[in-house]
């Protein structure tokens, strides 16, 4: 029984880790990493800065999905984030969810 529980826990851990890695791959594949990095500002804020800014906001996911899709200006200074209408809605939502988990 202990082996079954350990095996199940290990499998679940791998599934969760691969999901996070898959969302990072989505960010790379859709060009997000050109302007954003995990923990340092490039052209736009780091993913950790974004997660920290929106921590505790009940509307963070919806707000960020809208900003990524339509583009935004003035949230992080004068830099403009261009619209990402070419990215699938499901991909944007997965990327935003992943960003919001960064600490």
C-alpha positions, 0 to 999 in steps of 0.5 A: 500500500505504501508503494502505491501511495508513493508511486501515485504521489511521484506520478502526480508530482511529475504531471504537475511539474510537466504542466508548468514546464509546458506553459513555459514552453508556450510562452517561449513558442509564442514570443513572450520570452522576447520581452519578459523573463522569469526574474529580470526585466527585459523590455517588460517586467519579469514574470515574478514582478507581474505575479507579485503585482497581481497577487490577491487580485480576484480579477487578475487572470481575466485582466491579464488575459485581456491585456495580453490579447489586446495589448496595453500601455502605461501599466509598467511605465511608458513601454507598450505591450503590443497586441497578441491577437495571433496567440490562441485564447487557450494558450494565453489563458494557460500562460497567464495562469502560469505567470500568476503562479511565479514567486 
